[in-house]
Amino acid sequence: MDQAHLKAESAAALPGAELEGAVRILLEELGEDPAREGLVGTPGRVRRMYAELTDGYRADPDAVINNACFEVDYDEMVVVRDIEFFSLCEHHLLPFYGHAHVGYLPRGKVVGLSKIPRIVDLYAHRLQVQERLTQQVAHLLMDRLEPKGVACVVEATHLCTMMRGVKKQQATMVTSSMLGTFRRDARTRGEFLTLIGRQSSIAS
Ligand SMILES: [Zn+2]
């Protein structure tokens, strides 16, 4: 139902016919014949693919969160780990993908657990750099839930590093954003890192 809502909202700004023209030019510039059988449907497929992979531009994080916040008398750490995501690096338009781990310490307000993976997806479905994705997830929860703190750790593999240039470069990158008590208090941060299976190897 939520998905249908996002789709409806997105109809206005979907990539259009000009994207197909751009893909035809790209194919020609690569030395290909866009009219040959295997490629004739490619511009349409690429347009539909980008519409899906960038639907985060047409989704509103507050629409995801607003109806799913609850007042509760619970102040223990909430952790959602191993949230799988796929994104596109904004430098090369190549995929990077991996897992996000999100934790927060509520101050009277929690959000439905299924909403956190949807927030990760929403920001992942935009052209990204991993550092910004990590911060956007953490800051949104900090702003909207006003918890004592938020932690977000993202581990991802970047195809642009693996497929091109210096192939021996480390392809997996870990980024973290620690806010509030997770930044100030080493014990809170340590508890989170233990819960997600990473010891205290990550600094704030
Ligand atoms: Zn890249």
Boltz pocket constraint, residues with backbone or C-beta under 6 A from the ligand:
constraints:
  - pocket:
      binder: B
      contacts: [[A, 89], [A, 90], [A, 91], [A, 92], [A, 93], [A, 94], [A, 158], [A, 160], [A, 161]]
      max_distance: 6.0
